[in-house]
Amino acid sequence: MVMGGVVLLVLALAGWYLLQQQSAAISNKSLAMASGSASNTSSKQPKVVITGLMNTGKTALWCHLRFSQTSVKSAAPMTQTSMALNIAEAYVNETRALLVDVPGHQKFHFDRTTQLSQARAVVFVVDSAQLAKNTREAAECLYEVLANQHVQEKEVPVLVVCNKQDDPLALANTRIQALLEDEIDRLRGSRQAGLDSVQDTAYDDAAAEERARDFLGFEGKRFAFEDVVSPVQFNEATMVVGHDAGGLEQIERWIADALQN
């Protein structure tokens, strides 16, 4: 009797376990199908990638663009440092777009590269009050954007948003452009030297192509944004409502124009 009871208990537990596994499999399949459907729908919209260093105001800008043409207003939203991609469809200046906010943390480097490979427009956000302290980091991040294969091949337009113009320490966009050009000019030489040291042992056509793509501007000429294949524009902005710097409407118009061209 005891042995029979044990056998029945084991069989019951086994049956329960199999039912749980089957239920989990069905649930996972449903989630995968739903995710795939959402992905396919989103991929049909022209993608705008918002990127830059941490704490520059990327997510605040993403929120503004997402809700600018809805009844929900997000002027100067309070946001935290993002630790995941923010993705949403929205109408920007009556133009439909897929807005992707890529966190500035280094661990999202792969995600940024992946999103850039599908971008129709790129918005690169800098903190105008802090750029003098982190010029090199900002220049390195912007260099990665401009040297991206898809960005170059498709001549994807890039808007550098000089954010936080309400801060008394904020630099003007012309000064920010000059600082970034100087730093990218220095980075260009060090990056080429690094590529040459690696490719000396195996310098083939692919390596030569990579070296040429990674070099921004013209050989023998100081770097200038006007010399890269992608059109680069600078714009001052602030998320503070009513501030003279404004700039948000210009950003919206730039995005709409970039997606319609």
Secondary structure as UniProt FT lines:
FT   HELIX           2..43
FT   STRAND          47..52
FT   TURN            54..55
FT   HELIX           58..67
FT   TURN            68..69
FT   STRAND          86..92
FT   TURN            93..94
FT   STRAND          95..101
FT   HELIX           106..108
FT   HELIX           109..116
FT   TURN            117..118
FT   STRAND          119..127
FT   TURN            128..133
FT   HELIX           135..146
FT   HELIX           149..153
FT   TURN            154..155
FT   STRAND          158..163
FT   TURN            165..166
FT   TURN            168..169
FT   HELIX           173..199
FT   HELIX           205..214
FT   TURN            219..220
FT   HELIX           225..227
FT   STRAND          232..236
FT   TURN            241..242
FT   TURN            244..245
FT   HELIX           248..260
//
